[in-house]
Amino acid sequence: ARAALSGAQPEAWYDVPNLPARLAAAGWHTEGFVGNGYLSPTFDMHRGFSAYRYAHLAPATKVVDHALETLAAWPDRDVLLYLQFMDAHLPYDEPPRYRDLFAGPKPDGLASVARAEIVKIPADDPRLPAVR
């Protein structure tokens, strides 16, 4: 998100102007609405926005409703809306026909291929090459 909004590496977030700040300086209303804690003001992601709202795990319907309200509130002004949808994140249960499409089938004996499960596999476990 930092790279997308600044055009620079995420580590340069404090050293370069970002898109919301540049557009706000040019007269735009810039507003963000996010549901991901890593994009919250706690992590300074609100820098440069005219308004920024964080609602933990906000559903897409709430994000879209907020976006429509924002656009209605600024009918005669250019608006930048930065919206982040948590619905697209985990938990995700893909349809069976896509489950093994890229990674192949889950190795036998694993409850899941979640990181929490994979890190429990010892280096000498014969399943490790298949998991990798």
N, C-alpha and C positions, 0 to 999 in steps of 0.2 A: 504494500500500500504506500509506504514512504517513497519507494522508487517511482511508482506510477504517478504520484502527486508532485514529485520534485524533479524527476528526470535525472536523478543522481543516485548513487548507492545509498542504501538505507542509513548507513553510518553518517552520511553528510546531512541528515535531516535538519540539523541546527545551523548549518553553514551556508545553505543555499536557499534562495527564495522558492516557495512552493506555488503550485498553480492556484490554490484558493486565495493566497495572499496577493498574488499578481492580479488576479481577476477582481478581487475586492478593491484594490487600489485603482482599477480602471472603472469602478462604478457598479460592478456586479454585486448581486446578493449571493453569497456563497454559504451553503448550508450542508452539514453532514448529519446523517442519522445512521447509527450503527448498533449492532447487537453483540459484537465480539469484544470481549474485555481487552484484548490486545490492541484494539483500535480506539480505546476510550481515552478521555482526557488524562487519565492517570499516566498514560504513555505519551502524552503530548501530541496526540494525533489531531487535536482541535486547532493547532497552530494555523493561523491565517484565515480561518473561516469566520464569517460574520456571525454564524450561529452553529452550534454543534451539539448534538444530543446523543447520549448513550443510554440504551435500555437493554439490560442484560437479556440475551437470547430472544430479542423481540421477533415475533413471527412476521413473515412476509406481508401479511395483510396489514399489520400495524405500520410497517415501513412504507408501504405503498400509500396508505391513507395519509400518513404524514407528508409524503412527497406531493400528493395531490393538494393538500391544504397549503403547503408552501408555495406551490405554483399559483394557486388561486390568490394567495396573499400578495404576490408580486406580479400582477398581470402586465404591467408596463415597464418591467425592468428585466434585464438579462439575469438569468439565474444559473448557477452551477449547483447541482445536487450531487452529493456523494452519498450513495446508499450502499449498505452492506447487508446481505441477507444470510442469516444463520441457517435457514431451512435447507440450504444446499450442502451443509456440513453433516458430520456424523450425528446421530446414527444413520447410516446409509445401508440399505439392504437392496442391492442391485437385483434385477431379474435374473433368474438362473442362466438364461442363454448368454448373458454377458459376464457372469461371475468369473469364469476361467479364461476369458478371451485373450487377455494380455499376459497374465502372470502364470497361467497354467493352473492345474488343479492344486488344491491345498494338500500339502504333504500329510500322509497318514499319521494319526496320533496327535495332531494339533487341534485344540478346541477352536482356535481361530488364527488368523494371520495378523492379529493386532500386535502392535509393538510390545505391549505388556506381556503377551504370550511368547513372542519370539525371543525376547531378551533372556528368558528363562532357559533357553536351550544351551547346554554346555558345549564347549568347543569340540569335544570328542564324540558328540552325538552323531550317528550316521545320517540323521535327517538334515543336518546343517547345510550341506551343499544344495539340497532340494529347496530349502527355505530361502537361501540366498538367491 
